[in-house]
Amino acid sequence: MERKSLPESTSRNSLKLLSIVTLISAFSQVALGGYVRSSESGLGCPDWPLCHGQLIPPMEFHTLVEYSHRLNASLLMLFVIALFVLCWVRYRDEKSILILSGSAVGLVVSVAILGGITVLTELAWWVRLIHLTLAELLIGTIVGVVWLAFSPKVLNSANLRPINTPKWKAKLWFIAIGLLLLIVSGSYMVGTGAGSACASWPLCRGELFPQGSTYAIHMGHRYIAALMLVIAGYIGWSFIKKDGDTPGLKRASMGLIHSMILQIIIGAVLVWSGFDPALKTIHLALATLIWIAAIYLISCVVQNNSRYLKA
């Protein structure tokens, strides 16, 4: 079947704009959530859905931090619903974009409900962990929609034939799953009180394998990060060395490797700084950007054989 690309029309431009705005809002939501946690503002609004029983809360720092997180969540939900409506009205015959945008609606509602449960359970760590995991999965679905909106331009700038095989797809999925595990392990580490257990880097209390479950949880996160750097480096270098004209993907692979290195450096500086709240937020935000890059690379390869959106 001949593949058709969506014409440069008002509907396609609307899809591009709305998908990008939605992605920015979703990324901002995760970053804001990270700051809520690192600044200990999670109970700045002790009730839900109102804040101190009001629509407009008191002008106090922790309250405003939590309230801004909720306001952006409301905007994000509107963007996601609008994105699904646009896809349903204009591209209802295209399964890929309908599944992705529909999944985004389900995920954003689930994330919002879990946000409320987080407050009502007084910040139970396991609820926070699920909350973050679903938020990252939401971002993944939105990235897929972004790829479909821009796919003809992407594929015109890169020859994907050399890597469009089950082997390479599996490698990319392995990176993505590993990155999600890394993010989740960080949330688990903080949630169980092990976030600041090791005040030195790269060793913990002068040991590679310190005794005690708290130290083991903290070091486990570091070991997963080191393992992901090795895996991303190997697979990224494989992309770079792969025969074929794939300059766009080679640049993306280099960006992924460099971002992973930068992330580990920030993790080290975070420890040396005494776990500065701002650096904690940057650490999570960069991890999410790396996750976005990995999902975008997967979209390029996995969806290369699928149909483009119909004109």
ROKOLTI-92343 format. One record per atom (N, C-alpha, C, O): residue in one letter; x, y negated, z. Coordinates in steps of 0.02 Angstrom, whole numbers, padded with zeros to 5 digits, always signed. Each point is the difference from the previous one (the first is absolute). Example, Ala and Ser with C-alpha at 12.3 -4.5 7.8 and 13.67 -1.06 7.14 Angstrom:
# ROKOLTI-92343
A+00660+00284+00390
A-00045-00059+00000
A+00045-00060+00000
A+00052+00001+00033
S-00070-00054-00069
S+00042-00059+00003
S-00039-00055+00037
S+00025-00055+00008
# end
This chain:
# ROKOLTI-92343
M+00042+00060+00000
M-00042-00060+00000
M+00044-00062+00000
M+00048-00005+00038
E-00064-00041-00080
E+00040-00061-00005
E-00010-00043+00062
E-00056-00010+00024
R+00111-00014+00003
R-00003-00042+00060
R-00013-00072-00020
R+00031-00025-00047
K-00076-00007+00082
K-00017-00069-00015
K+00018-00043+00060
K-00012+00018+00058
S+00040-00075-00072
S+00016-00046+00054
S-00054-00053+00004
S-00033-00017-00049
L+00024-00008+00109
L-00051-00051+00011
L+00022-00064-00034
L+00058-00020+00008
P-00101-00014-00045
P+00019-00061-00035
P+00013-00057+00049
P-00024+00001+00057
E+00063-00049-00081
E+00013-00059+00041
E-00064-00042+00001
E-00005-00049-00037
S-00041+00068+00078
S-00065-00033+00003
S-00011-00029+00069
S+00041+00009+00045
T-00096-00043-00037
T-00017-00028+00065
T-00006+00054+00053
T+00024-00008+00056
S-00056+00064-00074
S-00009+00054+00049
S+00067+00030+00022
S+00009+00016+00058
R+00036-00007-00106
R+00065+00029+00018
R+00041-00049+00042
R+00032+00020+00049
N-00034-00084-00069
N+00037-00049+00040
N-00029-00005+00071
N+00037-00010+00048
S-00104+00017-00043
S-00031-00001+00066
S+00023+00060+00041
S+00013-00006+00060
L-00008+00064-00093
L+00024+00060+00034
L+00072-00009+00024
L+00016+00018+00057
K+00026-00046-00099
K+00070-00012+00019
K+00003-00045+00062
K+00033+00016+00049
L-00068-00073-00054
L+00003-00049+00054
L-00028+00028+00065
L+00031-00006+00053
L-00089+00037-00057
L-00033+00025+00060
L+00041+00057+00032
L+00004+00004+00061
S+00024+00039-00102
S+00040+00055+00028
S+00063-00025+00035
S+00019+00025+00053
I+00013-00076-00082
I+00060-00028+00031
I-00018-00036+00065
I+00034+00008+00051
V-00087-00048-00052
V-00022-00035+00060
V-00018+00049+00056
V+00017-00010+00058
T-00050+00065-00077
T-00019+00051+00048
T+00062+00033+00030
T+00003+00014+00060
L+00046+00000-00103
L+00062+00031+00024
L+00037-00047+00048
L+00026+00022+00052
I-00023-00086-00068
I+00033-00049+00044
I-00035-00003+00068
I+00032-00002+00052
S-00099+00002-00054
S-00038-00001+00062
S+00011+00063+00041
S+00007-00004+00061
A-00003+00062-00094
A+00011+00063+00035
A+00070+00002+00031
A+00008+00022+00057
F+00041-00046-00094
F+00068-00003+00027
F+00003-00048+00060
F+00031+00015+00051
S-00064-00073-00059
S-00001-00049+00055
S-00034+00029+00062
S+00020-00015+00056
Q-00070+00057-00068
Q-00036+00030+00057
Q+00046+00046+00040
Q-00002+00000+00062
V+00042+00039-00097
V+00047+00044+00035
V+00053-00041+00037
V+00017+00015+00057
A+00009-00067-00090
A+00050-00043+00032
A-00029-00035+00061
A+00033-00004+00052
L-00094-00022-00058
L-00033-00032+00057
L-00012+00050+00056
L+00009-00015+00059
G-00028+00076-00078
G-00010+00052+00050
G+00064+00015+00037
G+00000+00012+00061
G+00056-00011-00098
G+00065+00010+00031
G+00017-00055+00050
G+00028+00013+00053
Y-00046-00075-00072
Y+00014-00056+00045
Y-00046+00001+00061
Y+00021-00017+00056
V-00083+00038-00066
V-00046+00007+00056
V+00030+00048+00051
V-00003-00012+00061
R+00031+00066-00086
R+00028+00051+00045
R+00064-00024+00033
R+00009+00007+00060
S+00036-00035-00101
S+00066-00020+00027
S-00005-00059+00048
S+00041-00007+00046
S-00092-00036-00055
S-00009-00058+00045
S-00047+00016+00058
S-00017-00043+00040
E-00004+00107-00037
E-00045+00024+00053
E-00064-00041+00003
E-00023-00021+00053
S-00006+00010-00113
S-00062-00039-00005
S-00060+00044-00015
S-00054-00026-00016
G+00062+00092+00022
G-00054+00045-00018
G-00064-00010+00038
G-00054+00013-00025
L+00060-00037+00087
L-00059-00014+00041
L-00012-00075+00006
L-00032-00023+00048
G+00058-00015-00096
G-00014-00072-00002
G-00074-00012-00008
G-00027-00051+00023
C-00006+00098-00058
C-00073+00002-00003
C-00020+00066+00032
C+00004+00052-00033
P-00026-00053+00095
P-00013+00062+00036
P-00064+00036-00018
P-00013+00056+00024
D-00028-00087-00067
D-00062+00032-00021
D-00002+00002-00076
D+00044-00028-00034
W-00095+00062+00007
W-00005+00009-00073
W-00073+00013-00017
W-00032+00038+00036
P+00004-00069-00089
P+00034-00039-00052
P+00012-00073+00017
P+00038-00034-00035
L-00070+00008+00088
L+00012-00069+00019
L+00067-00006+00037
L+00031+00051+00016
C-00011-00112-00002
C+00063-00012+00036
C-00017-00043+00061
C-00019-00058-00007
H+00026+00087+00066
H-00022-00032+00062
H-00074-00019-00004
H-00022-00050+00027
G-00016+00093-00062
G-00072-00011-00006
G-00019-00056-00046
G-00057-00022-00001
Q+00106-00003-00039
Q-00013-00058-00043
Q+00023+00014-00071
Q+00044+00042-00012
L-00075-00078-00036
L+00023+00003-00069
L+00065-00039-00007
L+00046+00021-00036
I-00042-00078+00069
I+00061-00042+00000
I+00030+00005+00070
I-00028-00026+00048
P+00086+00059-00042
P+00028+00014+00067
P+00038-00059+00028
P+00010-00050-00035
P+00012+00054+00098
P+00041-00052+00031
P+00067-00007-00038
P+00026+00049-00027
M+00001-00109+00026
M+00062-00014-00035
M+00060+00019+00044
M+00035-00044+00025
E-00025+00108-00016
E+00056+00026+00040
E+00042+00046-00044
E-00027+00034-00044
F+00093-00033+00055
F+00046+00033-00047
F-00020+00071-00016
F-00012+00017-00058
H+00009+00027+00108
H-00014+00070-00012
H-00069+00011-00031
H-00010+00044-00042
T-00037-00086+00062
T-00067+00004-00029
T+00002-00018-00074
T-00032+00034-00041
L+00067-00087+00024
L+00004-00022-00069
L+00036+00051-00044
L-00018+00009-00058
V+00069+00023+00085
V+00037+00050-00039
V-00047+00058-00017
V-00004+00021-00058
E-00032+00005+00108
E-00046+00055-00012
E-00058-00022-00045
E-00023+00038-00043
Y-00001-00099+00054
Y-00057-00025-00039
Y+00019-00009-00073
Y-00041+00014-00045
S+00102-00037+00031
S+00023-00007-00069
S+00002+00068-00035
S-00015+00006-00059
H+00035+00045+00097
H+00001+00069-00027
H-00071+00022-00019
H-00009+00031-00051
R-00039-00048+00093
R-00070+00018-00015
R-00028-00039-00059
R-00036+00027-00041
L+00053-00091+00038
L-00024-00041-00056
L+00026+00027-00066
L-00037+00005-00049
N+00101+00011+00047
N+00029+00027-00062
N-00031+00068-00017
N-00009+00017-00058
A-00008+00022+00110
A-00034+00064-00012
A-00067-00011-00034
A-00019+00039-00044
S-00017-00091+00065
S-00064-00016-00031
S+00009-00019-00073
S-00038+00022-00043
L+00088-00064+00030
L+00015-00019-00070
L+00019+00061-00041
L-00022+00008-00057
L+00064+00035+00086
L+00022+00060-00036
L-00059+00044-00018
L-00004+00026-00056
M-00043-00018+00101
M-00059+00041-00014
M-00040-00030-00058
M-00023+00036-00044
L+00016-00102+00043
L-00036-00033-00055
L+00036+00011-00066
L-00031+00014-00051
F+00098-00021+00052
F+00039+00009-00061
F-00007+00072-00026
F-00009+00011-00060
V+00013+00038+00105
V-00003+00070-00020
V-00069+00016-00029
V-00006+00034-00050
I-00046-00059+00083
I-00068+00012-00026
I-00009-00033-00068
I-00029+00030-00046
A+00054-00092+00039
A-00005-00035-00064
A+00038+00038-00055
A-00022+00004-00057
L+00080+00024+00076
L+00040+00038-00048
L-00039+00062-00024
L+00000+00016-00059
F-00032+00018+00106
F-00039+00059-00018
F-00059-00018-00045
F-00014+00034-00048
V-00020-00089+00065
V-00057-00022-00040
V+00022-00016-00071
V-00034+00019-00048
L+00090-00054+00041
L+00026-00016-00067
L+00016+00064-00038
L-00017+00006-00059
C+00049+00041+00092
C+00017+00063-00033
C-00063+00039-00019
C-00003+00031-00053
W-00047-00032+00096
W-00062+00036-00013
W-00038-00032-00059
W-00026+00035-00043
V+00023-00100+00043
V-00038-00035-00053
V+00035+00005-00067
V-00032+00011-00051
R+00098-00019+00051
R+00036-00005-00064
R+00032+00066-00022
R+00006+00013-00060
Y+00014+00030+00108
Y+00039+00060-00018
Y-00028+00064+00032
Y+00038+00043+00020
R-00104-00039-00016
R-00031+00057+00035
R+00013+00067-00034
R-00008+00052+00032
D+00028-00053-00096
D+00014+00063-00035
D+00072+00023+00011
D+00019+00055-00022
E+00021-00095+00057
E+00070+00017+00010
E+00009+00029+00071
E-00002-00037+00049
K+00012+00102-00045
K+00001+00034+00064
K+00056-00024+00046
K-00010-00009+00060
S+00069-00002-00089
S+00058-00017+00041
S-00012-00063+00041
S+00010-00002+00061
I-00032-00051-00095
I-00007-00064+00035
I-00060+00001+00046
I+00000-00034+00052
L-00052+00071-00069
L-00058+00006+00044
L+00016+00038+00063
L-00020-00019+00055
I+00058+00073-00062
I+00020+00039+00058
I+00044-00041+00046
I-00009+00000+00061
L+00057-00035-00090
L+00046-00040+00041
L-00036-00058+00035
L+00009-00009+00060
S-00049-00028-00097
S-00034-00057+00030
S-00054+00023+00050
S-00011-00032+00051
G-00023+00088-00067
G-00049+00027+00047
G+00033+00026+00063
G-00026-00010+00055
S+00084+00042-00062
S+00037+00023+00058
S+00022-00059+00043
S+00001+00004+00061
A+00018-00059-00094
A+00020-00060+00036
A-00057-00026+00044
A+00012-00022+00056
V-00073+00024-00082
V-00058-00022+00040
V-00007+00044+00062
V-00008-00025+00056
G+00010+00091-00066
G-00005+00045+00057
G+00055-00010+00051
G-00012+00002+00060
L+00073-00014-00085
L+00057-00009+00046
L-00004-00066+00038
L+00014-00002+00059
V-00034-00052-00094
V-00002-00065+00034
V-00054+00000+00054
V+00009-00031+00052
V-00065+00065-00064
V-00052+00005+00051
V+00026+00042+00059
V-00011-00018+00058
S+00045+00073-00073
S+00028+00042+00053
S+00052-00038+00042
S+00001+00006+00061
V+00041-00044-00095
V+00051-00039+00035
V-00032-00052+00046
V+00022-00010+00056
A-00075-00022-00081
A-00035-00051+00040
A-00031+00032+00062
A+00005-00027+00055
I-00037+00084-00063
I-00031+00035+00057
I+00053+00021+00050
I-00009-00007+00061
L+00065+00033-00086
L+00055+00020+00045
L+00030-00060+00036
L+00023+00005+00056
G-00023-00063-00090
G+00023-00061+00033
G-00043-00016+00061
G+00026-00018+00052
G-00092+00026-00061
G-00044-00010+00057
G+00011+00051+00055
G+00000-00017+00059
I+00009+00080-00079
I+00012+00053+00049
I+00065-00012+00037
I+00005+00014+00060
T+00045-00041-00095
T+00064-00016+00031
T-00010-00048+00059
T+00028+00009+00054
V-00068-00061-00066
V-00013-00049+00053
V-00041+00032+00056
V+00015-00009+00059
L-00068+00045-00077
L-00045+00028+00050
L+00034+00054+00043
L-00020+00012+00057
T+00071+00021-00085
T+00037+00050+00038
T+00061-00030+00034
T+00043+00035+00027
E-00039-00103-00029
E+00056-00037+00030
E+00067+00023-00029
E+00047+00015+00037
L-00045-00013-00103
L+00062+00010-00038
L+00029+00070+00008
L+00060+00008+00008
A-00103+00043-00010
A+00024+00069+00002
A+00049+00012-00057
A-00015-00016-00057
W+00073+00044+00072
W+00054+00004-00050
W-00021+00044-00059
W+00019-00014-00057
W-00056+00068+00070
W-00018+00045-00054
W-00050-00031-00048
W-00001+00015-00059
V-00042-00060+00085
V-00046-00036-00044
V+00040-00049-00043
V-00014-00008-00059
R+00063-00025+00089
R+00042-00046-00038
R+00037+00037-00056
R+00007-00026-00055
L+00017+00086+00070
L+00037+00039-00049
L-00045+00017-00060
L+00021-00009-00057
I-00082+00032+00071
I-00046+00015-00055
I-00019-00064-00038
I-00005+00000-00061
H-00004-00054+00099
H-00017-00065-00029
H+00053-00022-00051
H-00017-00020-00056
L+00081+00025+00075
L+00054-00019-00045
L+00005+00047-00059
L+00010-00021-00057
T-00017+00086+00069
T+00005+00049-00054
T-00053-00013-00054
T+00016+00001-00059
L-00078-00012+00080
L-00053-00014-00048
L+00012-00067-00036
L-00017-00007-00059
A+00045-00042+00095
A+00015-00064-00032
A+00052+00008-00055
A-00006-00031-00053
E+00056+00073+00065
E+00051+00012-00051
E-00030+00038-00060
E+00017-00013-00057
L-00061+00061+00071
L-00034+00036-00054
L-00044-00047-00040
L-00005+00007-00061
L-00027-00054+00095
L-00040-00051-00035
L+00043-00039-00048
L-00019-00012-00058
I+00077-00009+00081
I+00046-00036-00043
I+00019+00043-00061
I+00004-00026-00056
G+00007+00090+00067
G+00017+00045-00055
G-00054+00002-00053
G+00016-00001-00060
T-00080+00003+00080
T-00054+00001-00050
T-00003-00066-00039
T-00013-00001-00060
I+00025-00054+00095
I-00002-00065-00033
I+00058-00006-00050
I-00008-00028-00054
V+00066+00054+00072
V+00057+00000-00046
V-00018+00038-00064
V+00018-00021-00055
G-00054+00077+00062
G-00022+00038-00058
G-00044-00041-00046
G+00006+00004-00061
V-00051-00044+00091
V-00044-00044-00040
V+00042-00053-00035
V-00012-00016-00059
V+00060-00013+00095
V+00045-00050-00030
V+00035+00030-00061
V+00004-00032-00052
W+00021+00093+00060
W+00035+00032-00057
W-00046+00007-00060
W+00020-00015-00056
L-00081+00037+00068
L-00047+00009-00056
L-00016-00067-00033
L-00011-00003-00061
A+00009-00050+00101
A-00014-00066-00029
A+00056-00025-00044
A-00012-00033-00050
F+00074+00050+00068
F+00058-00024-00037
F+00034+00054-00042
F+00052-00014-00029
S-00080+00074+00026
S+00035+00058-00029
S+00027-00009-00071
S+00057+00019-00012
P-00094-00049-00035
P+00029-00006-00067
P+00065-00040+00000
P+00047+00017-00035
K-00046-00072+00074
K+00061-00041+00002
K+00057+00039+00031
K+00057-00004-00023
V-00071+00042+00076
V+00052+00040+00033
V+00028+00052-00048
V+00061+00006-00006
L-00105+00030-00027
L+00023+00055-00043
L+00033-00024-00064
L+00039+00036-00030
N-00055-00097+00010
N+00034-00028-00059
N+00072-00020+00016
N+00041-00008-00045
S-00026+00001+00110
S+00068-00022+00019
S+00043+00058+00024
S+00058-00011+00018
A-00085+00072-00017
A+00040+00056+00024
A-00020+00064-00035
A-00060+00016-00006
N+00109+00021-00018
N-00013+00065-00029
N+00000+00052+00055
N+00052+00015+00030
L-00111+00013-00016
L-00007+00046+00056
L+00007+00073-00019
L-00004+00044+00043
R+00016-00029-00107
R+00002+00069-00021
R+00053+00042+00037
R-00015+00057+00018
P+00075-00084-00006
P+00050+00042+00033
P-00019+00023+00071
P+00027+00050+00024
I-00072-00086+00009
I-00016+00017+00070
I-00072+00022+00008
I-00021+00014+00056
N-00016-00010-00110
N-00070+00019+00005
N-00007+00076+00000
N-00029+00030-00045
T+00056+00001+00097
T-00001+00073+00007
T-00021+00017+00072
T+00007-00042+00044
P-00033+00102-00033
P-00019+00019+00068
P+00057-00007+00051
P-00012-00018+00058
K+00073+00032-00080
K+00058-00005+00045
K+00008-00071+00027
K+00009-00010+00060
W-00011-00039-00105
W+00010-00069+00020
W-00060-00027+00039
W+00008-00039+00047
K-00067+00060-00067
K-00059-00021+00038
K+00004+00026+00072
K-00016-00037+00047
A+00037+00099-00039
A+00007+00030+00067
A+00051-00039+00042
A-00010-00010+00059
K+00065-00010-00091
K+00051-00038+00036
K-00028-00066+00026
K+00013-00020+00057
L-00052-00014-00099
L-00028-00064+00020
L-00052+00009+00056
L-00002-00040+00047
W-00039+00091-00053
W-00049+00013+00053
W+00036+00017+00065
W-00024-00019+00054
F+00079+00053-00058
F+00039+00017+00060
F+00024-00063+00034
F-00002-00005+00061
I+00026-00043-00100
I+00023-00064+00028
I-00058-00035+00035
I+00006-00024+00056
A-00064+00021-00090
A-00057-00036+00027
A-00024+00031+00066
A-00013-00036+00048
I+00007+00102-00047
I-00022+00034+00061
I+00050-00010+00056
I-00018-00011+00058
G+00083+00013-00076
G+00052-00011+00050
G-00002-00070+00028
G+00009-00010+00061
L-00022-00040-00104
L-00004-00069+00023
L-00060-00010+00046
L+00005-00035+00051
L-00061+00066-00068
L-00059-00006+00043
L+00014+00033+00068
L-00019-00026+00052
L+00053+00083-00053
L+00019+00034+00062
L+00046-00045+00041
L-00005-00002+00062
L+00050-00033-00095
L+00046-00045+00035
L-00038-00056+00035
L+00013-00016+00058
I-00061-00014-00094
I-00040-00054+00029
I-00041+00026+00059
I-00003-00032+00053
V-00028+00090-00062
V-00041+00030+00053
V+00043+00018+00061
V-00021-00008+00057
S+00082+00033-00070
S+00044+00018+00056
S+00020-00061+00040
S+00009+00003+00060
G-00002-00061-00095
G+00015-00062+00035
G-00058-00021+00045
G+00011-00022+00057
S-00072+00030-00082
S-00059-00016+00041
S-00005+00047+00060
S-00017-00021+00055
Y+00032+00085-00067
Y-00002+00049+00055
Y+00053-00017+00052
Y-00013+00005+00060
M+00072-00024-00083
M+00054-00018+00045
M-00020-00058+00045
M+00010+00003+00061
V-00038-00055-00091
V-00020-00058+00040
V-00059+00017+00045
V-00002-00020+00058
G-00046+00058-00085
G-00060+00017+00038
G+00014+00042+00061
G-00036-00006+00050
T+00086+00048-00053
T+00016+00043+00057
T+00050-00032+00048
T+00023+00031+00048
G-00007-00095-00061
G+00045-00035+00045
G+00073+00012-00011
G+00042-00015+00043
A-00025+00044-00101
A+00070+00015-00015
A+00033-00052-00045
A+00058+00008-00019
G-00094-00061+00003
G+00025-00049-00047
G+00065-00033+00021
G+00044-00013-00041
S-00038-00001+00105
S+00061-00032+00025
S+00041+00046+00045
S+00039-00022+00042
A-00048+00088-00051
A+00035+00048+00042
A+00075-00001-00011
A+00039+00008+00047
C-00018-00017-00109
C+00071+00000-00016
C+00022-00072-00015
C-00019-00029-00050
A+00059+00002+00095
A+00020-00070-00005
A+00066-00009-00038
A+00028-00054-00001
S-00004+00107-00030
S+00061-00004-00040
S-00012+00033-00068
S-00048+00038-00009
W+00093-00053-00038
W-00006+00027-00068
W+00069+00008-00029
W+00041-00045+00009
P-00025+00099-00045
P-00043+00054-00022
P-00012+00054+00053
P-00047+00039-00006
L+00089-00036+00057
L-00009+00051+00052
L-00052-00023+00051
L-00018-00059+00002
C-00005+00105+00038
C-00047-00016+00054
C+00031+00023+00066
C+00009+00059+00012
R+00006-00108+00030
R+00035+00015+00063
R+00066+00036-00013
R+00022+00042+00040
G+00009-00059-00097
G+00064+00029-00018
G-00003+00070-00027
G+00051+00033-00007
E-00111-00009-00010
E-00009+00068-00024
E-00041+00002-00064
E-00043-00043-00012
L+00056+00094-00029
L-00041+00012-00059
L-00066+00033+00018
L-00052-00013-00030
F+00055+00057+00080
F-00060+00036+00022
F-00008-00007+00075
F+00015+00046+00038
P-00039-00104-00016
P-00007-00012+00072
P-00055+00043+00031
P-00047+00020-00034
Q+00054-00005+00097
Q-00049+00041+00036
Q-00061-00042+00018
Q+00006-00059+00016
G-00064+00091-00017
G-00061-00036+00018
G-00046-00009-00060
G+00023-00018-00054
S-00088+00029+00063
S-00047-00004-00055
S-00006-00070-00029
S-00007-00009-00060
T+00010-00042+00103
T-00006-00070-00023
T+00057-00017-00048
T-00010-00030-00052
Y+00071+00050+00071
Y+00058-00013-00043
Y-00005+00041-00064
Y+00019-00024-00054
A-00043+00085+00059
A-00006+00043-00059
A-00050-00029-00050
A+00012+00003-00060
I-00067-00031+00085
I-00049-00030-00045
I+00030-00060-00036
I-00009-00008-00060
H+00045-00033+00098
H+00032-00059-00031
H+00051+00021-00053
H-00001-00026-00055
M+00045+00072+00073
M+00051+00022-00047
M-00030+00038-00058
M+00028-00001-00055
G-00085+00034+00066
G-00033+00034-00055
G-00020-00048-00055
G+00007+00016-00059
H-00030-00075+00078
H-00018-00051-00049
H+00062-00022-00040
H-00003-00009-00060
R+00059+00002+00095
R+00062-00020-00034
R+00023+00055-00048
R+00023-00015-00055
Y-00029+00077+00076
Y+00022+00055-00043
Y-00044+00007-00062
Y+00025+00014-00055
I-00090-00026+00063
I-00044+00001-00059
I+00019-00056-00048
I+00000+00009-00060
A+00017-00068+00088
A+00021-00056-00042
A+00064+00016-00038
A+00005-00014-00059
A+00043+00045+00094
A+00063+00019-00033
A-00012+00051-00055
A+00029-00003-00054
L-00072+00052+00069
L-00017+00051-00049
L-00033-00030-00062
L+00016+00019-00056
M-00062-00066+00068
M-00035-00032-00057
M+00048-00042-00041
M-00008-00005-00061
L+00058-00026+00093
L+00050-00038-00037
L+00039+00046-00046
L+00012-00016-00058
V+00008+00075+00083
V+00036+00048-00041
V-00043+00024-00058
V+00023+00004-00057
I-00086+00013+00072
I-00045+00025-00052
I-00014-00054-00052
I+00003+00013-00061
A-00018-00074+00084
A-00014-00055-00046
A+00062-00016-00041
A-00005-00015-00060
G+00063+00018+00092
G+00062-00012-00037
G+00012+00052-00054
G+00019-00017-00056
Y-00029+00080+00074
Y+00010+00054-00049
Y-00049-00006-00058
Y+00021+00003-00059
I-00085-00010+00074
I-00050-00003-00053
I+00007-00065-00040
I-00007+00000-00061
G+00020-00055+00096
G+00009-00063-00035
G+00060+00002-00047
G-00004-00024-00056
W+00059+00054+00080
W+00059+00006-00043
W-00014+00047-00058
W+00027-00010-00055
S-00068+00060+00066
S-00019+00045-00054
S-00038-00038-00054
S+00010+00012-00060
F-00054-00058+00081
F-00035-00042-00048
F+00049-00042-00040
F-00005-00006-00061
I+00053-00023+00097
I+00047-00045-00032
I+00044+00037-00051
I+00016-00026-00053
K+00002+00088+00070
K+00043+00040-00044
K-00039+00035-00055
K+00030+00026-00048
K-00096-00023+00054
K-00041+00038-00047
K+00005-00029-00070
K+00000-00061-00010
D+00006+00107-00038
D+00003-00022-00070
D-00067-00032-00019
D-00052+00018+00027
G+00055-00066-00071
G-00061-00032-00024
G+00000-00074+00018
G+00034-00021+00047
D-00071-00016-00086
D-00003-00072+00009
D-00053-00018+00052
D-00058-00011-00018
T+00077+00010+00081
T-00048-00015+00053
T+00027-00056+00045
T+00007+00010+00060
P+00007-00069-00089
P+00031-00053+00040
P-00044-00023+00057
P+00026-00015+00054
G-00092+00011-00065
G-00044-00022+00053
G+00001+00046+00060
G+00003-00023+00057
L-00005+00088-00071
L+00000+00048+00055
L+00068+00004+00033
L+00005+00013+00060
K+00048-00023-00098
K+00067+00000+00029
K+00007-00058+00049
K+00028+00007+00055
R-00053-00065-00075
R+00003-00058+00045
R-00042+00013+00063
R+00019-00017+00056
A-00078+00047-00066
A-00043+00016+00057
A+00034+00050+00047
A-00006-00006+00061
S+00041+00054-00090
S+00036+00049+00041
S+00055-00033+00041
S+00009+00015+00059
M+00028-00060-00091
M+00052-00036+00036
M-00031-00042+00056
M+00027-00004+00055
G-00084-00028-00071
G-00034-00039+00051
G-00022+00042+00059
G+00004-00022+00057
L-00028+00083-00072
L-00022+00045+00053
L+00059+00020+00045
L-00006+00000+00062
I+00063+00017-00092
I+00059+00019+00038
I+00024-00059+00044
I+00013+00009+00059
H-00006-00068-00090
H+00024-00058+00037
H-00048-00019+00056
H+00021-00020+00054
S-00086+00027-00067
S-00050-00016+00052
S+00006+00048+00059
S-00008-00020+00058
M+00020+00084-00073
M+00008+00049+00054
M+00062-00017+00042
M-00002+00005+00061
I+00056-00024-00094
I+00061-00019+00036
I-00013-00061+00044
I+00019-00002+00058
L-00053-00048-00088
L-00017-00061+00038
L-00044+00017+00060
L+00008-00029+00054
Q-00055+00075-00064
Q-00045+00018+00054
Q+00037+00032+00059
Q-00015-00015+00057
I+00064+00057-00072
I+00039+00030+00053
I+00043-00052+00036
I+00008+00003+00061
I+00019-00051-00099
I+00038-00054+00031
I-00044-00041+00046
I+00020-00016+00056
I-00081+00000-00079
I-00046-00038+00043
I-00018+00041+00062
I-00007-00028+00054
G+00000+00093-00062
G-00013+00043+00058
G+00056-00004+00051
G-00012-00002+00060
A+00074+00001-00085
A+00058-00006+00045
A+00001-00068+00035
A+00010-00005+00060
V-00021-00049-00100
V-00001-00067+00029
V-00056-00007+00051
V+00007-00034+00051
L-00063+00068-00065
L-00056+00000+00047
L+00021+00027+00068
L-00018-00028+00052
V+00056+00082-00053
V+00024+00029+00063
V+00049-00048+00034
V-00004-00013+00060
W+00052-00013-00099
W+00051-00044+00028
W-00030-00065+00027
W+00029-00030+00046
S-00085+00009-00074
S-00032-00063+00022
S-00042+00008+00063
S-00028-00048+00025
G+00025+00109+00000
G-00043+00012+00058
G-00073+00008-00020
G-00045-00012+00040
F+00034+00033-00102
F-00068+00014-00026
F-00042-00064-00005
F-00053-00006+00029
D+00081-00041-00067
D-00033-00064-00012
D-00067+00011-00035
D-00002+00037-00049
P-00054-00067+00073
P-00066+00011-00030
P-00004-00018-00074
P-00032+00035-00039
A+00065-00090+00020
A-00001-00021-00071
A+00033+00053-00044
A-00024+00015-00054
L+00080+00013+00077
L+00034+00051-00038
L-00041+00065-00004
L+00003+00035-00050
K-00041-00021+00102
K-00045+00058-00003
K-00050-00008-00056
K-00014+00048-00037
T-00013-00108+00030
T-00049-00014-00053
T+00032+00006-00068
T-00029+00030-00046
I+00089-00058+00038
I+00036+00004-00063
I+00015+00073-00018
I-00004+00020-00058
H+00022+00019+00108
H+00017+00071-00009
H-00060+00038-00030
H+00008+00038-00047
L-00067-00049+00075
L-00060+00033-00025
L-00020-00027-00069
L-00020+00038-00043
A+00026-00104+00034
A-00018-00030-00064
A+00043+00027-00057
A-00025+00016-00053
L+00091-00011+00065
L+00045+00026-00051
L-00015+00074-00014
L+00003+00022-00058
A-00018+00016+00110
A-00018+00070-00010
A-00061+00006-00045
A-00004+00045-00043
T-00044-00090+00051
T-00060+00000-00041
T+00016-00020-00072
T-00029+00028-00047
L+00074-00075+00038
L+00021-00019-00068
L+00034+00059-00035
L-00010+00011-00060
I+00051+00026+00096
I+00032+00059-00028
I-00052+00052-00019
I+00005+00032-00053
W-00055-00023+00095
W-00056+00046-00015
W-00036-00022-00063
W-00018+00042-00042
I+00006-00107+00034
I-00033-00026-00060
I+00041+00016-00062
I-00027+00021-00051
A+00093-00032+00056
A+00043+00013-00058
A-00001+00074-00019
A-00002+00017-00059
A+00002+00027+00109
A-00001+00072-00014
A-00065+00021-00033
A+00001+00039-00048
I-00057-00065+00073
I-00065+00017-00030
I-00006-00027-00071
I-00029+00032-00043
Y+00058-00090+00032
Y-00002-00029-00068
Y+00040+00043-00049
Y-00021+00011-00056
L+00079+00012+00078
L+00040+00045-00042
L-00038+00065-00015
L+00001+00024-00056
I-00034+00003+00107
I-00040+00060-00010
I-00055-00013-00051
I-00013+00041-00044
S-00020-00099+00050
S-00054-00017-00047
S+00025-00002-00071
S-00034+00023-00046
C+00094-00050+00036
C+00029-00004-00067
C+00008+00069-00030
C-00014+00011-00059
V+00037+00037+00099
V+00016+00066-00026
V-00061+00046-00001
V-00014+00031-00051
V-00022-00028+00107
V-00056+00047+00005
V-00056-00018-00048
V-00031+00044-00029
Q+00017-00108+00022
Q-00057-00021-00041
Q+00020-00015-00072
Q-00041-00024-00039
N+00102+00039+00021
N+00023-00016-00068
N-00038+00038-00053
N-00012-00025-00055
N-00009+00087+00071
N-00036+00040-00049
N-00075-00012+00001
N-00036+00025-00044
S+00012-00062+00094
S-00072-00012+00003
S-00020-00056-00047
S+00042-00037-00025
R-00107+00032+00012
R-00024-00052-00045
R+00007-00068+00033
R-00007-00007+00061
Y+00020-00043-00101
Y-00003-00068+00025
Y-00074-00019+00006
Y-00044+00036-00024
L+00031-00092+00054
L-00068-00024+00005
L-00026-00018-00069
L+00035-00030-00041
K-00097+00048+00028
K-00029-00011-00066
K-00010-00074-00013
K-00011-00040+00046
A+00015+00024-00110
A-00015-00069-00019
A-00074-00013+00007
A-00023-00056-00014
# end
